[in-house]
């Protein structure tokens, strides 16, 4: 299915799908479509959301998101508490997660 054919598509995603013009080669709309179930995500009711920022860093491609999260994970010592704040577009929704708790749960989530 295409975003523009779905009557429930959030407006910010619809605008990107229909009117979006990349600012640079490789720019992508990063959309959270589903959240994998785990003890870290039990209260997340977030789907089909356009990711705009992680912390104060604008995210403009999956590569930027991956690089940012991997960098934050690598630079956070095990046992030190650090949180990542994911900010989504028009909904003004924010998800905050612990880097270490996500690191610990990753293998269970991906099973």
N, C-alpha and C positions, 0 to 999 in steps of 0.2 A: 504494500500500500504506500501511497505517496502522502506526504504531509499536507499538500494542498487539497487533497480529496477527503480528508478527515475533518468532520465538523467540530471535533473536540481539540484540534490542534491549538496550542497556546498562540496568541497573536505574535509574540516576539519570534517564535519559530517560523510561523507562517510568513512574516515579513522577510526573514532571512531567506526562506525557500523561494519566495516569489520576487523579491526586490533586491536581495542582497548582492552587493558587488564586492568581491574581495579587495581588501586594501593592499594586499601583497600576494605574490605567487605562493601558494601553499596554505593560505588562510582557510580555515574550516570552521563551521559551526559545531561546537562540542555540546552534545545533547546527552543528558542523563536519561536513559530510556527505562531502565529497570535497576533496582537495587537488589543485590544478592542477599539472601537471608543469612543472618548470623546474630550472635549476641550483641554485636556493635550496631546493628541496623534495625533492632526491634521496633523502634519508634519512628523510623523514617517512612513517611508517606509522601514520597517525592518521586514522580516519574514524568517523563517528557518535559524536562526543564532545560533551558539553554544556560549553560555554564558561562559566566562572564569573568569571574575573578577567583583566584585562590589567594587568600589574604588580600594584599593590595596589588597583586600582579595580574594584569589582564591576560586572559588565556585566549589565544586565537588559533590554536590547532591542537590536535591530539598529541603531537610531538611536544609542544610546549607544556601541556598538562603532564605528560609522562616525565619529561625532564625536570619539571618543578617538583613533582612528588618524589621522584627518585633522589633528587638532590636533597630534599628535606629529610628523607628517610636516612640517607647515607651520612648526613651531617648531624643527626641526632643520636647521641650515645644511648645504648640500651640502658634503660633505667631512668634516663632523664626525661622529664615530661615536656612534650611539645605538642601543640595542636595545630591542625590545618583547618582553615575556614573556607568552605566552598560557597561562593555567592552566585546565585542564579538570577537570570534576567528579570523580566517584567514582574514576576511573582514576588520579588524581593525576599525570596526564601534563602536561608543560610543553613548549611550543615557543618557542624564542627566535629572533628574526630581526632582522637589521640593517635599520634604517629606510632608509638610503641604498641598500643593495643591493636591497631590495624596490622602492624608487622607480625604480632603474635597470632592473630586470627587468620592471616592470609592463606595459609595452607589448608586450614579447615574450610574456609569459604570456597576455595577453588576445587575442593574434592568432588 
